[in-house]
Amino acid sequence: MSDVDMPQIESDDDRPGLRPFTLHIDFLAADDHQACQQAVTYAEGLNQLRPEVDGYTARVSPAEAWSQVTAVFCGAAGPHDMDMCVDAAGHGGLHHGPGGSWLA
């Protein structure tokens, strides 16, 4: 796993005074690839259950090395403000936004 620059959650203008926090969740996986795939599943599930949580900024790291983070989602910028690819990091092919729409 490698260090990565991911977009940070910004304070919501509709909810002044709030600031972002990070939740760390431990789980078991056989290797880095499996860990990333499980993290995608967990983040997508959390996005469905709690839409106010920005699961698409999720990162994964070995439990003993929190500074060695890897992006869970691609995060490539789309053509419109706030558009970003929500495919798993390292995917091949075209980028997709939330709901499966193509990002040009």
C-alpha positions as CSV (number, residue, x, y, z in Angstrom):
1,M,0.0,0.0,0.0
2,S,1.2,3.5,-0.7
3,D,0.6,7.0,0.6
4,V,-2.1,8.8,-1.5
5,D,-3.6,12.3,-1.7
6,M,-7.3,12.0,-1.5
7,P,-9.9,14.8,-1.5
8,Q,-10.8,15.9,1.9
9,I,-14.4,16.4,3.2
10,E,-15.3,20.0,3.3
11,S,-17.6,21.6,5.8
12,D,-21.2,21.8,4.5
13,D,-22.3,25.4,4.0
14,D,-25.8,24.4,5.2
15,R,-24.4,23.2,8.5
16,P,-21.9,25.8,9.8
17,G,-19.7,25.0,12.7
18,L,-19.3,21.3,11.7
19,R,-15.9,19.9,10.9
20,P,-14.9,16.5,9.4
21,F,-13.8,13.5,11.6
22,T,-12.4,10.1,10.6
23,L,-13.7,6.7,11.7
24,H,-11.2,3.8,11.8
25,I,-12.6,0.3,11.5
26,D,-10.6,-2.8,11.8
27,F,-11.3,-5.9,9.7
28,L,-9.3,-9.0,8.6
29,A,-8.2,-9.7,5.0
30,A,-5.6,-12.0,3.4
31,D,-3.7,-9.3,1.5
32,D,-3.8,-5.7,0.3
33,H,-6.0,-6.4,-2.7
34,Q,-8.6,-8.3,-0.6
35,A,-8.5,-5.5,2.0
36,C,-9.3,-2.9,-0.7
37,Q,-12.2,-4.9,-2.1
38,Q,-13.7,-5.4,1.4
39,A,-13.2,-1.7,2.1
40,V,-15.2,-0.9,-1.0
41,T,-18.0,-3.1,0.1
42,Y,-18.1,-1.6,3.6
43,A,-17.9,2.0,2.3
44,E,-20.6,1.5,-0.3
45,G,-22.8,-0.1,2.4
46,L,-22.2,2.8,4.8
47,N,-23.1,5.3,1.9
48,Q,-26.4,3.5,1.5
49,L,-27.2,3.5,5.2
50,R,-26.0,6.9,6.1
51,P,-26.0,9.3,3.1
52,E,-24.5,12.1,5.2
53,V,-21.3,10.2,5.5
54,D,-18.8,10.6,2.6
55,G,-17.7,7.0,2.1
56,Y,-16.2,7.8,-1.3
57,T,-13.2,9.4,0.4
58,A,-12.5,6.1,2.2
59,R,-8.9,4.9,2.5
60,V,-7.5,1.6,3.7
61,S,-4.2,0.9,5.5
62,P,-2.6,-2.0,7.5
63,A,-3.8,-1.8,11.1
64,E,-0.2,-1.4,12.3
65,A,0.6,1.4,9.8
66,W,-2.2,4.0,9.6
67,S,0.2,6.4,7.7
68,Q,0.4,3.9,4.7
69,V,-3.0,4.6,3.2
70,T,-4.4,3.6,-0.1
71,A,-7.5,5.1,-1.8
72,V,-10.5,2.8,-1.8
73,F,-12.3,4.6,-4.7
74,C,-10.8,6.1,-7.9
75,G,-11.8,9.7,-7.2
76,A,-11.0,11.0,-10.7
77,A,-12.6,14.4,-11.3
78,G,-15.7,14.5,-13.6
79,P,-16.8,17.3,-15.9
80,H,-19.1,19.0,-13.4
81,D,-18.4,20.5,-10.0
82,M,-18.4,17.8,-7.3
83,D,-18.4,14.9,-9.9
84,M,-15.9,12.2,-9.2
85,C,-15.4,8.5,-10.2
86,V,-16.8,6.1,-7.6
87,D,-15.3,3.0,-9.1
88,A,-12.8,1.0,-7.0
89,A,-9.3,2.5,-7.1
90,G,-7.1,1.0,-9.9
91,H,-10.1,0.1,-12.1
92,G,-9.6,-0.2,-15.8
93,G,-11.7,1.5,-18.4
94,L,-14.1,4.5,-18.2
95,H,-14.9,6.4,-15.0
96,H,-18.4,6.2,-13.4
97,G,-20.1,8.7,-11.2
98,P,-22.6,7.9,-8.5
99,G,-25.6,5.9,-9.9
100,G,-23.5,4.5,-12.7
101,S,-23.5,7.5,-15.0
102,W,-20.4,7.9,-17.3
103,L,-18.0,10.7,-16.5
104,A,-16.7,12.2,-19.8
